[in-house]
């Protein structure tokens, strides 16, 4: 390893050891690891081709993969070897791996779930390809200026992304606009614009390197790089128009779609990566097979949310227009290939494109959507329509074109059946199945929490890394004082690490003995960061009013980004920062309460925050969070949950035990009934003197004296249109927080509760989730050679 690092330093980077920067050392280490990774990746790919195995093709707008140096070293079993080699070269392994930027390929749970699934697919040796977009700038880099979110472009590709392999030989023409002609019994699409999709491959290596899959990300290239004639005429913009279109498609994740141009760009992005992926998997199928009618026996295509829902019409277009298949047969074959994962009950998150926009960008596909709908309406006259009120409804399209539709938690799946797809479920009663989400324990415990990982391995062995159910053996230690002390000692190490990080980056001193209370999610009204900050103000008020009470010291930690066009979410961010500024400067409570909101939450930050958390905030309005995966990561790392009966919280509570979960709030059924009551928010506020006082302080400008009217709109919304029932759940939330305070005062009991959470999380491994998909939806299995290699 040491020789390889030096070789790459010299011949790959043109440096000698004496003049190398941290960046140089990281790149040399990465290349040395990549060499070893390729030795596992290529044989896996060859084995899948040789056996003509059925492959999974996972289509997702996001793959939030985070840093890869340590992940690769860990999965290859080379962490200690790399650490020792660098030490001999007078370099610090930890400093070097932390130099790597996060790949800016996602926003939150959707993208992180996709990354966990890729890890589990490789660990389970299920042949698979992940397909997404190689965003130049990703989502955005978040900064705070006077408490307000400011978006700056992510710059992760300013450095060489060493893990990817460019595939210039893998390119596909992606067309937009134009018109369609019909003659000779065939449709002929004449596009108005064309770009080229070109592939970049990142290997995904499973545990111990026994199998490797591929994450293929698409970048856009212009068909004509530069129009010299236009340039010579002085029309410089026209000369680069084709290049500009291509770069725009892959520049930013989730462009602001509050404008017509933003909507069009987002639709083009979704079609761009989906069309390239479908063309690619057909090309791969035809490498080993002659009859396109056998595609479903070799390809399982999973749509991660509605973003790639255009896959159905695109696959049909290729089957009909390029391969001469009859429309009805093509629809049936496409449906056999496609599965659809629903992630939301929010109507606005089930994409709907104006029919005129859809037809302008994808005229041939609009024709196909009409035929899909007509075919379905002939069979089921009372079926919901895909084309409704001038919109193309992508949720309905995805459902109708999939042979299986899955929810991502037990509660969510039942709500999918009863709400957003109730009519389609009535027509297709066996189509919806549940696959409760999971997380990879390899990153979210073994790698990010080495102190706890070592303790667990020393106690029960390392089998839990691939069989998380083995954690249940830790339950026997819940009465062992020495083990509980060691367990909380690991937590203390992580809290000290976080305290040092916050002090270094934000200049805020934290007490590791305080309760670390963490809510890290994208900022959204249904996730109710607003309720959390209102409770923080109420706690601060009580601490000031009763300074002699035995308060449990708290550190309130927030993290997350708001969509650029989401005004209310941005107001909530600013309120949190305004409240933090006031509370953190208050000498009366400085030793009891701190509020911390580090900017630019990402995977790397999560890997520091989650292991240090004592209390996990999972407080969404019941019936709105599909699953959550942060809740699983926190519990796995020994944090107790305060939460509603929403998403996977329900199943977590069942597994960890009701006594080890701080439950509050209305149920999903009660939420629906409460909304039927006129004036429910005003009534809730009127019944809560504490909430009234909190809202009065905000309204009067206590946290923004220079602009006292700043939050009048936000307060007005709570009185008049509190759709997510912050006001109705506030009092029970506050009271439950005080129960958590009281429990934290008893360290031995808290340790037993925290230990039970970790020991009970075996069910929530993404390995278990992927096995469920493989059996219930994809009908695939692990490659047989892996078991032989393991032996």
N, C-alpha and C positions, 0 to 999 in steps of 0.2 A: 504493500500500500504506500509506504513512504517513497519507494523508488518510482512508483507510478505518478504520485503527486508531483515529484520533482520533474519527471519527464514531461508531464503536461504543462507544468509551469514554464519549462524551457522551450518546448517545441510547439505547444499550443498557444502560449501567451507571449513568448519571446522575452521572458523575464528570468532573472536569477533570484535566488532566495534572499539575498541581501537587499534587493531593491523592489521587493514585491509588496503590494498593499494587501489589506484584508480582502478586497475584491479579487485580487489575483489568486490568493490562497483559496478562496471559496470556489472560484472557477476551476482551479486545478483539482481540488477535492471532488467537485461535482463531476468532472470528466473521468476521474478515476472510478467513482461509483457508477457512472453511466456505462463505462466499459463492462463492468461486472453485471449490470442490469441487462444489457443487451444479450449477454450469454444465456439469460433465462427467457428473455422476451422472444427472440427469434425462434428457438425450438418450439415454444408454445404455439406461435403462429403457424409454423410448419406442420405441427401435429394436428391442428384444427383443419388445415387444408387437406392433409393426407387422409384424415378420417371423414372428410366432408361433413363435419359436425354441424348440427343446428346452432346458429349463433343468435345471441341477443344483440339488438341494435337499440341503444338507449338514447333517445333524442331529447335534448334539454337546452333551453336558452342559457342556463347557468351551470357552471361546474366550479364551485368555490373550493379550489384544491389547496389553497394556502401555500406555505413554504414546502419545498420538496426535498431539500438536502437531507434533513434529519429523518424525514419520512422514508426516503429511499434507503438510507443507511440502516434504519430500524428494521424495515421489512426484509432486507438482505442479511440481517444479523451481523452488521459490520460496524456498529456504533463504537464499540470498545477498540476495535482494530484501527478505525479512523482516528479516534481520540489519541491512542498511543502513538500512531505515526506522526500526527501533528505535534504532539508533545516533544517527540525527538527532534522536530524541526523548530522547536521553541515557539510554537503557535498554540493558541487556545481554541480548542474545538468549539466551545460554546459561543465564543465571540464570532467565529467564522460562520457558523450556521445561522446566527441571528442577523447576519449581514444581508441575507437573501430577501428581496422584496416579495410581498404577497402577489400571486397572480390575480389580476383584477378581473375575474371572470364570473362574478356573481354578486348578489346582494345579501342574501340571508339563507333561511332554512331550505328553500327549494334547491339552491346551488350546493349547499353543504350536504344535503341528502344525496344528491347525485354523486358527489365525490365519495361519500361513504359507500354508496352502492357499487361504485367502480372498484373500491378497495375489496369489498366482500366478494364481488364476482371473480376477481383475480384470486383471492384467497381460497375460494371454493372451486377454482379451476373450471368455471363455466365460460366457454368461449364467448367473448362479447366485444363490442365496439361502442364507445361513447361518442356521440356526435354533438358538436356545438359550434360556437363562433369564437374566433380568435380576436377578441376585442382589443383594439389598439390602446384605448384608454379605460375600458371597463366601465364601471358605474360612475364613480367620481371620488375624489379625495375630499373628505369633509374637514373643514376648519370652522372655528367660531370667531366671529368678529363682533365685539360688543354683545356676545351671547347668541348671535344669530348664525344659523348655518350658512356657510359659504361653500359653494361647490367649485373645486378646481379639478382639472383633468388628472387622472391617474397616469403615472409615467413608468409603469412597471416594465415596458418594453424598450425603455431607453438603454437598459442593459441587455446583454445577450441572454435569451432564455435558453439555457444550456440543455434543458431536458427534452426539447422538441427536435424532431427531424423533419426538415422541409421535404415535401414530396412534389417537386415541380412536374413530375410525370403524371400526377393524379390531378386532373383538371376537368371541370365540367362547365358548359355554357348555361348560364342562368338568365332567363328572359323575363322581361316585364313589358306591360302595356301592349300597344299595337292593336291588331284586329285579327279575327278568325274568319277564314273562308271554308266553306264546305263544298267539296266536289269529289266525284269518284267514290262516294260513300265514306269519305274520310274527312276529318277536321284538319285544317292546316293553319297553325298559329304563326302570324307574321308579327314579331315583336317590334316595339318601338325603341326599346333599350336592351342591351345585353352586357352582362359582366361575366367574368370567369371566376369560378370558385376553385381555389387551390388548397391543397391539404398540408397540414402540419400535424405530425404524430407525436404524442407523448406516451411513452410506455407506462403502464400501471402494473406494478409488480405486487403479487400477493405475499402473504407471510412466508418467510423463509425462502422466498424466490421460487416457489414450486410451480408457479404459473404466471404468465404475463399477458395482459390484454392491452388494448390501445384506446387512448382518448384522441380522436381525430377532430381537430378544430379547423374551420374553414376561414380563409382570408379571401377577400375580393380583389381581383385584378381587372384593369380595364382591357377591353378587347383591343383598343387602339390607344397606346400609351400617350401619344402626342400627335396632334394634327398640325403638321408643319405648314400646310397651305393656309390654315386659319391664322397661324402665328405670323406668317409673312404678310398677311393682309392687315395685320395690326389688331386682330380680334384675339387678344391673348387669353381671355376667359374661355372662349369657345375652344381654343387649342387644347385646354386641359379639362374640358367638361367630362369626358369619359373617365379620366383618372379621378376626378372629384367625386363622381357618383360612386365608383368602386370604394374609395377610401371612406366615404360617408357611411356606407352600409356597415362597415366593421369598426367604426371609430368608437362608438359609445353604447354601452348596455342601457336599455330602456330609455331612449330619448324621450324628452318631454312630449307627451302626445295630447296636450291640451290644444294644439294647433293642428290645422289640416295637414301641413307639411310634416309635422311630427308623427301624426297617425300614418301617413303614407310611408314614411321611413321605417316605422316599426313593422308594418305589414311586409315591406320589402325584406327586412332583416329576417323575419320569421320564414318567409318563403325561400329566401336565399339559402339558409343552412338546411332547411328541410328538403328542398329539391336536390341540393348537392348530395345529401345523405342517402336519399332514396335512389338516385342514379348510381351512387357508389355501391350500395348493397346489392343492387341488381347486377352490376358489373361483376362483383365478387361471386354472386351466385352462378352466373353464366360461365365463370372460369372452370367450374367443376361439373356443371349440369347443362343439359341441352333443352329441356322443356320448361318454359317459364311457368307452366301450370303447377309445377312442383315447388314453387317459391315458398309457400307456407310451411312446407316440411323442413325448410332449411333456414328460415328467417322469422324471428319473433321481434316485432318492432314495438317498442314501448314509448308512448308519448307522455313526457313529464309535464303535465298541465296542458292548457289549451294552446300554448305558443306554437307547437308543431302540428296542430290539428289539420293544417293544410296537407299533411302527409297522405290522407285518404284520397282527396281529389288528385294529388300529384301522382300517386301510385297508379290510380285508375287511368290518368292521362297517358302515362308511359305504356301501360298494358294495352290500351285501346289504340292510341295514335302511333306508337312505335312498334308494337308487337302484334297488332291486328286482332286483338281479342275482342269479343263481343262485350258490350257495355255491361249487361247483366252478369256475365261470367266474371268480368273484371271487378265488379263491386263485391261479389261473393269472395273472390280470392283475396282482395285487399282486406276485407273484414277478417278473414282467417289469420292474416298476418298481424293485425293491429290490436294493441291494448292501450287503454287510456287511463292514466292516473289523475283523479280529480283531487285538487288540493284546497278547494275553497267552497264555502257556502255563500260568499259575498257576491251578489249579482254583478256588481261592477267589475269583479275579477274574472268572470266568465266572459271572455272577449266577444264583442259584437262589432263588426265592421260595417259602416254604411255600404249598402249594396252598390251605390254608384262608384265609391272608392275602390271597393273590391273588384268590380268589373273593369274599372280603368286600369288597375295594376295587373290583374290576372283574368283577362277576358275568357280564356278557354276554361279556366277553373270555375268561373261562375256558371258556365254552361253545364259543367259536370255536376256542380252542386245542385242545380235545378233537376238534373236527371236522378241524382241520389235521392233528393226529396220526393220526386214524383214516384220513384220505385217504392220508397218506404210508405208513402201515402196510399198507394194502390193496395199494399198489403195491410196497412193499419190506418184506415181513414181518419181515426180520431187522434192520430199521433201529433205531438207538437211539431211545428214547422222549423226548418233550418232558416228559411227566409221569412222573416217576421217583421212587419212594420218598417220595411225599407232597410232592414239590417240582415247581415249574415251572422247567425248565432253559432259561434265556434264550439261552445259546450255541447249543443245539440248535435252538431256535425261530428264531433269527436265521439260522442256516445253512439250515434247511429252507425258509424263506421268501425267501431271496435267490437271484437267478439267478447271481450271482458272489460269491465270498467271497475276500477277499484278505489275505494276510500282508503284513508291512511290512519285511521284509528277506529275502534269499535263504535264509539259514539258518532263520529263523523260519518261512517258508512251508513248507519241507520238514518241519520239526518239527510244524507244524499238521497236515500230512497223515499223519504217523506216530504222533501222540500224541492230542491232545484231540479231533480229528475223524477219526480213522483209519477208523472204521466208516462214517461218512457219506461220506468221500472214496472208499472202495471202491465205494459205491453210486453216487456222482456224481463220477466221476474227472476231469471237465473243469471242475468248478465252482470249484475253488481256483486262484487266480492270484497272482502276486507283484507288488507295487508297492512297491519299496524307498522308504522315507521320504526326504524332502528338506527343505531349509530355504530361506527366501528370503534371497538374498544382499543384497537391498536394505536390510533391517534389520540382518542379522547380519554385514555387513562394511561396506557403503557408509555406513550411518548411524552404527553404533555404534563404528566404528574409522576415523575420518576420516584419521588419519595414514597408515595402510596403504592406504586407499582412494585417497588422492591419489597416493601413490607408484605404485600399480598403473595408475591412469588416465594418469599422466604417462608411463608406460613403454609401455603397449599400447593406450591409448585407453579410452573408457568403454563399449565394446560389451559388456564382461563383465557389466555390470549387468543386462542382459536375456539374455545368452548366456554362462553361467558357464563353458562349455567353453573360452572364449577365454583363461582363466587358464593353460591349458597352454603358452601362449607364454612364460610366465615361466620355464619350465624351462631355456630357453637362458641364463638369467641365473645359474644355480646355480654357475657357475665365475667369475663376475664379482665381484671383491672389493669394488668400489665399490657395486654394487647390494646385495650381501649386507650391507654395512655400513649402507646406508640402510634395508634391510629390518629389521635388528635395531634401528636407531635408532627406527623406528616402534614396535617392541615396547617399547623403553625409555620412550618417551613414555607409553605405556599403563600400564607398571609404576609409573612415577612418579605418574600420576593415581590409580591404585589405592592406592599407599602413602599419598598425601595424604588420600584418602578414609578409609582405615582409621584413620589417626592422628586425624583430625577426629572420627570417629564412635565409636572404641573406645579411643583413647588408647594405641595400640600402634604403636611405630615400626618400620617395615620397611625392609630394605635392598633397593633395586631391583636390585642386582647379584646377589642370591640367586636360586636357582631358585624360581619361583612354581608350586607344585604344587597343583592345584585339583580338588576333587570337589564338584560342585553338582548335587544330585538330591533328590527326595523321599526321606526316610529309610525304608529298607526293608531287611530282612535279606538279600534276594537281591542288592541293590545293594552290599552288603558295606562300608559305611562302617566297620563294626566291624573288618574286616581292615586297613583303612587306619590306624585309630587304634592298633591293636596293632603295626603296623609302625612307626608314629611313636614309640611307647614303646621298641621295640627299637633304633631308630636313636639315640634319646636316651641309652639305656643304653650303647651302643657309643661314642658321643661322649664320655661321661663317663669311660668306662674307658680310652679311648685318646685323650687330649686333643691329642697331638702329631701325629696323622695328618692328612693333607691332605684334610680334609672339604670337601665341596661344601655351602655354606650353603643352607638350605632354608626356605621359608615354606609351611607346610601350611595350606591354606584349605579349609574346609568350608562348605556352604550347603544348606539344605533344611529342610522341615517334616515332622513325623510326624503321621499321622492321630490325632485326639484319643483314640481308644480303643485305639491300638496300643502296648501297654505296653512291649514289647521295644524298639521303635524309640525310644521316649522314654528308655529306659535308655541306649541307645547315645548319644543326644544328650547326656545328662548326663555320661556317661563322657568324651566328647570335651571338654566344657567343663571337667571336673575335671582332665583331663590338660593342657589348655591353661594352666590356672591354675598348675600346678606347673612345667611346662616353661618358660613365659614368665618365671617368677620366678627361674629357676636361673642364677646368675651364671656358672657354668662353661660353659654352652652358649648364653648369650643372644645371642652374635654368630653362632651357627651354626644355630639352630633356633628357629622361632616357629610357634605354632599359632593360627590365627585362625578364629573361627566367628561371623560377623556375623549377627544375628537377622533374621528376616522376609525370607528370600530371595524375590525376585520378578524380573520381567522387567528392571526398571530396574537392579537389582543385577547381574544377569547381563550386561547391556550394559557394565558396568565390569569385571567379573571376567574374562570370556572373552577380550577383546583382550589382557589382561595376562598370561595364563597361558603358562607355558613347558611344563608337563607336564599332560596331561589324564588324569584317573583314570576309566577305563571298565572296572571290575574285577568286574562281576557274575558270578555263578556261570554257567558256560557252559550255554546252553539255557534261560535264564530271562528274559533281556532280549529283547523282541521285535525292537527295532531300536535305539532311542536316536536322539535328534537333537542332544543336547548334544555327543556325540562329533563330529558333523559341524561344529558351530559352532566348537568349539575348533580342529579341524584347519584349517578355512577361515581362521582368524585366526593360523595359524602356530604352534600348539602341537603337540608330539609326544604321541602316545598311549601310555600304558601300559595294557594291557588283555588280556582273555581273548578267545578265539574265540567271541564271543557277539554276537547281533544283527547290526547293520550294521558292527560292528568288522571282521567277516570281509571285507566288501567294501571298507571303508576301507583295510585293510591291503593288499588286492590292488591298489588304485589308487595308494597312496602308495609302495608298495614295501616288501617285508618288512624291509629294512635300515633303514627310517625309522619303525619301529613297535616298541615294546618289548613283546613277547609273553611271556606266562607262563600257567601254569595248565592244569588238566585240560580236555579237550575235552568237548563235550556227551555223546558216547558214553562217555567215561571216567567222567564224573560218574555216569551211570546204573549202570555196573558197580561203581564204588567204593561206592555206597550198598548194594550187595548184600553187601558184606564186613562181617561182624559186628565191632563195635568199631573201625571205621575211624578215628573221631575220636581215641579214646584212643591208638591206634597211631601216628597222625600226631603227636600231642603228645609221646608217648614218644620218637619219633625226632628231635625238635627241641629240643635244650637251650635255644636262644634263645627259642622260644615258651614253654617251660616257665617260664623266668625271668620273662617278661612277665606270664604268667598268675599267677605267684606274687606279683609286686608288686601286681597289682590285687586279688588275693584277700586279701592282708594289709592292704589299705587304704592303700597308699602315696599314692594320689591322693585319698583322702577319710579322713584320719586321725581326723576327728571322728565318722565312721560307717564303721568298717572292714568291716562286713559288707554294705555297700551293693550290691556287685556279685557276691555269692556265687551268686545265681540265674543271672546271665549266664554266669559261669564254668562253673557246673554244666551249663548248656545246651550249651556248647562241648564238654564232655567226653562228654555222654550223648546229645545230639540235635542235632548240628551238621549240620542238613539241607542247608545251603547251602555246606558244605565250606570254611569259613574255615580250619580247621586243616590241611586237606589241601593247600591252595594257598599257605599262609603262607610257607614257605621259598622257593619259587620266586618269589613276589612280592617278598620281601625281597632276594633276589639280583638280580632284574631291576631293582629300584630302585637298587641299587649300580651296575649297568651304566649307568643313566640319569645317575647322579652323575658317572661317569667321562666320559661323552659330553659333559656340560655343561662340563667343564673345557677343552674345545677349541672355542672360540667360532666359528671359521670353519666347522668341520665341522657344529656344531650349527645354524648359520645356514643351511647348505646343506640340511640335513634339514628344518628348519622351512619354508624356502622351497618345498621339494618338496611338503610337505604342502599348502600353500596352492595351489600350481600344479596339484595333482592332484585338486582337489575339484569339478571341473566336473560330474561325474555326480550330485552330491548336492544339486543345486538342486531346490527344490520345483516349479519350472517343469517340469523333466523328469518328476517324479512325476505331476503333474497331466496332462501329455500322455499318460502311460501309462493313468491312470484314464479319460481321455476316449476313448481308442481301445479299450481292453480291456473296459471295464465300462459306461461311460455312453453311448457312441456319440454324442458331441457334438463340435462343432468351434468354433473361434473365429468371432466375428461378422465377416462379410466386410467391413463398413465400416471396421474398424480399419486394415487394410492400406492402404485408400484414404486414410484420414486421415493415416497415417504418411507416405505419399508426398507 
